[in-house]
Amino acid sequence: MNRVAHWQMITPDPEATSRFYAAMFAWSIENHNAMGYREVTTGKPGIDGGIWPAAAGQPPMVQLFVSVPDVGAAVERAVALGAKVLLPDSSLPDGDRIAIVLDPVGMSVGLCTLRD
């Protein structure tokens, strides 16, 4: 637990971003899921990730997701340590649980419990 388990690129142009990284690194990118999320398979060894559209005016960024045993408890701990909640503990259609917090210096970090 508490390892980087997933990452995602937040980008204003998910299609162009997908094309570039698929061609650059031969990553497999599919979006056959309930949210249309572009799932990136990097190969082994490697950490898989995803590509998601940025909100209007949001700059491109890479976000890490750290695996935790209990997302809700991790959010509470983060808040107690000075973080702000950007996305509360949420269940995704595939059963994963995620939250996103903003640490005390302004960097976002995702918290997740991924289904097996």
N, C-alpha and C positions, 0 to 999 in steps of 0.2 A: 504493500500500500504506500501511498504518498509518493508515487513515481509519476513522471510525465507519461500519460497514457494515450494522449491524443493531441493534435494541434489543428488549428484551422487558420486559413488565410481569409481575411476580411478584405474585399476588393470591390471597387466600383464597377468592374467588368468581369464577372465570374467566368464567362465563356472564353474571353481572351486569356485570362489567367490560366484556365484549364488547358487551353491549347498550348500555351508556352511551356508549362511544367510537364505536360505529357510528352512533348517533343524533346525538351531539354534532358529529362531524366528517365524517359520511358516509363513513367508512372502510369498506372491504370486509373482512369477517373470515370465513375459511373454515377448517375443521379436517379436510379430506379428505386425510390423510396417515397414515403408519404409526404415528405417535406420538399422534395426536389433538391435535397442537399447533395452537393457533389462530393462523394466519398472517394478519397485518394488512397490507393494501395501502393506503397513504396517498394515492397519486396522485403525479403528477409536477409540479414537482420535489418530492422527498421521500425519506425513508429508510423502508423498510418494516420491520416488526417482528413481534412475536408476543406472545401472552398465555399464561402458564403457571401452573399451580396452585402456591401456596406450601406449603411443608412446615408441619406443625402448629406453631403458635406463631411462625412467621416473619412479620415485619411486611411489608406491601406495599412494593414498591420498583420502580424502573426500573433496568434493567441495560443498559449499553452493550456492544456487541461490536466490537472493533477488528480490522480485516482485517490479517493478517500472512502472509508468504509460507510460513512453516513453523511450525505451532502448537507442535510439540514443542520446537523451538529457542527460540521465544518464551517458553514456560513455563520452560525452563532459565534464560534471561536474567532473567525476573521473579524467580525464586527467588534467583539470585545478587544481585539488588538488594534482597532482603529480603521478597519476597512469600511467601505460603503457598498451596499448591495446594488448591482446594476440589473441582474436577473435573479429573482428569488429561486429557491429550490423548485425545480420543475421536472415533470415527467415527459419524456419524448415519446412519440408514437411507437418506437421500437422497444420501449421499456427502459432505456437508459435514463438516469437522473443527472441533471446538470444545474449549476448555478454559476453566475459570474459576479465576482467582486472586484472592487477597485481598491488596491492597497493604499496605505497611507501616503505614498509618494505619487499616486496617480496612475499606476500601471494595473491593467486589468489581468486577472487570472481566472481561469475556469476551474471549477471543482466538479468531479464526476464520479459516478458509480456506474460502470458499464456492465451490461448484461454479458454473460459468458457466451 
